[in-house]
Amino acid sequence: MPQRPLAPPVYDCFLSYRSARFDWVETLARNLVSQGLSVFLDRWGLIPGEDFPTQLDGALKASRAGLLVASPDTVDSEWVRNEWNRMLANRSADRSGGAAAPFRIVPLLLGPMPALPFIR
């Protein structure tokens, strides 16, 4: 009898950030976990050797919210821009087959507000 694939985990939040801010973001992630939330943090959840853009997309789709850590050095991050665009797509998508609540985007400012051209 063939086995059914395991359902992807559902995260309370997906953390998007510039890697230079990892120490701060990991502290945030640990604090969220200590409050009982499930968190996707790339360095905790990505499987080495697997296609990580696909893994990131799957984790975002399996998340209830995206937390975008906006810092001055976020402006030139292609990864953060891509994750932002995926968050917008998740917010717009019909999520009736997945998470019950609509996808939320939560911006977190770390330092002066960067002029992010991809955020209106």
Protein Blocks (a to p, Z undefined) as FASTA:
>chain_A
ZZddddddddfbdcdddfklmmmmmmmmmmmmmnopacddfklmpcghiafklmmmmmmm
mpcbdcddddfklmmmmklmmmmmmmmmmmmpccklmcfbdcddddddedjddddfkbZZ
